[in-house]
Amino acid sequence: MVIGQNSVNEMVYMTDDTKKVFDNAEKIGVIGSPSSTGEMIIDVLGTAVDKKLVGSLCFFDYNQNGEKHYALGQITEIKMRNVWAEDPTMRGLIRQKGRVDPITGRQDTHTAIMNISAVFSQSGNNFSQSMLGTVPSTGTLTKLVSGDVIESILKEQQDEMFYLGNIYGVENIKMPMWFKHFENPQKIKHGIGEAYHLGVFGKTGSGKSVLARMIITAYSRHSDMSIFILDPQGEFSHDFSPDKKLGKFLTEKLDRKIRIFTLNNLVFDFNEDLFRDLLISSKFFDDIAIWWEDHKPRFVDNILTLLKNEKPWDYSKQEVFEKVWSRIGDDAFLSNIIGSESARERVRNAWESLNSSKKEYMYKKWAGVTNLFKYRGSGSIRLSEVLDKTHESGNIVIIDLSSKDKPEDVVWNDEIQLIAIQQFLNGLNKHSEIQYKKGGNLNSLVVIDEAHRLAPREKSSDHIERIKNILKDSVRTTRKYGLGWMFISQTLSSLHKEILNQLRAYFFGFGLGWGNELRSLKELIGGAESSIRLYQLFRDPQSSIGKREYPFMAIGPISPLSFSDTPLFFTALDYPDAFLKINFTF
């Protein structure tokens, strides 16, 4: 046994096996000068100068307040310097001869920049979080972190660990992470008591969608947590379908209920504003020559008065359409909508032309909008019912708003999709507030794909502006409900700043290292210049020769090895085989 002493003079013990793990770790350097509590300069040993050290996770031990401590961090940069070779005379010789022994090579010094991400104090075989409150002396040995070192430090937290990838630049050493649910830990184990918001960013092909699926799977381990995915492109509904490997795993192994709703079975809850927006977006009014924006709402208001005895799910019937269509040519009806005689005459002429040649076409357009309020079979479900299922324990609810499975009798375009998203988000927020008042923490995560399109930094169309305002309000207010949001985006610079600033955990894939993206990245991570330089070294996965690798930089409370939001670098696991094999054993 190895004997130590804690702060209250009680004898503590470290087993020989644990001590051996730390002692046998590979030495790569010693602490050099100048170093600080934020950034360590490591003088690389001659035996390690030819090793691939950038990205490696390292540690050193030191005494603080009479206790043994271990500081861990990643090497973000290696610098080489030869002061003799910088002399102008020597440079001239080197230019002529190429090498000047014993100056070139032998007098080179290599230094590594190590960003401290976590500090643990040791009491026997137990480790607890601490801080780097002093700078160890020069010459303090720095060693490579092995899998055994990580396991020794985090042995008490092993049941909480989850793995998205390996330590960047190092094979077969997994980066420990944790994805805790949002419920009170005193009520349900492994919770954090409140929600936090996440962001996954990277260019197309950077692996962000795959990483997002991994994160969703990580949260799916918590049987009491519900997940809602808004899927404008239909990507998630495809991968999470029960006949796919991931969907089958979630349903059979994790006992999750995956509910996928598409335009084939989703029924909109009727309200007058929604009906007005849908009819306007279908271009129905353009066909009958109603062009002024203030005329269109008036037209809908008069239609609703006309149909006050009809049910919204019956609006698509031919006889209901006939009731509306026949009145358009009526001057008394039009006078309630349009004040100008010339404008009314224009509408009547357009109506007469359509009435004789394209009346069936206009009916299909009318029905294409009103069918959104109609049940179309036994599998149909209203949005309000979907929202109820969102917060049922164990559910993964996916709303597929892509047009790939669109029924033939429904009008659907980009503008109508935005209207639908707006209704979903409005309904979700209202429903969440009601549920929170009834029962407290919702313990739910909402995933938004294509977030840069829905909440751009610049001013956009009215529909997008409404969605953006809903999302801005949501990230400010729903955290206390236990409702977290995960945004997936191809860009940082185009996503609204207020949303970016409310995120608690960030994952950055390849493609954000230059121009406006780089400026936005620097704003988020502050002055970590060496981390930025390491991020800029990421290779484009699409240009890889052979096996593709997907590197990421992560910031936030997603790993026990990063207490202070220091960036961590990892390479994503092969998906789905290696990912499922490493994280789940049954």
Secondary structure as GFF3:
##gff-version 3
##sequence-region A 1 586
A	DSSP	beta_strand	2	5	.	.	.	ID=ss1
A	DSSP	beta_strand	11	14	.	.	.	ID=ss2
A	DSSP	alpha_helix	16	23	.	.	.	ID=ss3
A	DSSP	beta_strand	27	31	.	.	.	ID=ss4
A	DSSP	beta_strand	39	44	.	.	.	ID=ss5
A	DSSP	three_ten_helix	46	48	.	.	.	ID=ss6
A	DSSP	beta_strand	57	64	.	.	.	ID=ss7
A	DSSP	beta_strand	67	81	.	.	.	ID=ss8
A	DSSP	alpha_helix	88	97	.	.	.	ID=ss9
A	DSSP	beta_strand	109	123	.	.	.	ID=ss10
A	DSSP	beta_strand	126	129	.	.	.	ID=ss11
A	DSSP	beta_strand	141	144	.	.	.	ID=ss12
A	DSSP	alpha_helix	147	153	.	.	.	ID=ss13
A	DSSP	three_ten_helix	155	160	.	.	.	ID=ss14
A	DSSP	beta_strand	162	167	.	.	.	ID=ss15
A	DSSP	beta_strand	174	177	.	.	.	ID=ss16
A	DSSP	beta_strand	198	201	.	.	.	ID=ss17
A	DSSP	alpha_helix	208	220	.	.	.	ID=ss18
A	DSSP	beta_strand	226	231	.	.	.	ID=ss19
A	DSSP	alpha_helix	235	239	.	.	.	ID=ss20
A	DSSP	alpha_helix	245	252	.	.	.	ID=ss21
A	DSSP	beta_strand	257	261	.	.	.	ID=ss22
A	DSSP	beta_strand	266	267	.	.	.	ID=ss23
A	DSSP	alpha_helix	272	281	.	.	.	ID=ss24
A	DSSP	alpha_helix	284	287	.	.	.	ID=ss25
A	DSSP	alpha_helix	295	306	.	.	.	ID=ss26
A	DSSP	three_ten_helix	312	314	.	.	.	ID=ss27
A	DSSP	alpha_helix	318	328	.	.	.	ID=ss28
A	DSSP	alpha_helix	331	335	.	.	.	ID=ss29
A	DSSP	alpha_helix	341	357	.	.	.	ID=ss30
A	DSSP	alpha_helix	359	370	.	.	.	ID=ss31
A	DSSP	three_ten_helix	371	373	.	.	.	ID=ss32
A	DSSP	beta_strand	381	382	.	.	.	ID=ss33
A	DSSP	alpha_helix	383	390	.	.	.	ID=ss34
A	DSSP	beta_strand	395	400	.	.	.	ID=ss35
A	DSSP	alpha_helix	414	439	.	.	.	ID=ss36
A	DSSP	beta_strand	444	448	.	.	.	ID=ss37
A	DSSP	alpha_helix	451	454	.	.	.	ID=ss38
A	DSSP	alpha_helix	462	477	.	.	.	ID=ss39
A	DSSP	three_ten_helix	478	481	.	.	.	ID=ss40
A	DSSP	beta_strand	483	489	.	.	.	ID=ss41
A	DSSP	alpha_helix	497	502	.	.	.	ID=ss42
A	DSSP	beta_strand	505	508	.	.	.	ID=ss43
A	DSSP	alpha_helix	515	525	.	.	.	ID=ss44
A	DSSP	alpha_helix	529	535	.	.	.	ID=ss45
A	DSSP	three_ten_helix	541	543	.	.	.	ID=ss46
A	DSSP	beta_strand	551	555	.	.	.	ID=ss47
A	DSSP	beta_strand	568	572	.	.	.	ID=ss48
A	DSSP	alpha_helix	577	583	.	.	.	ID=ss49
###
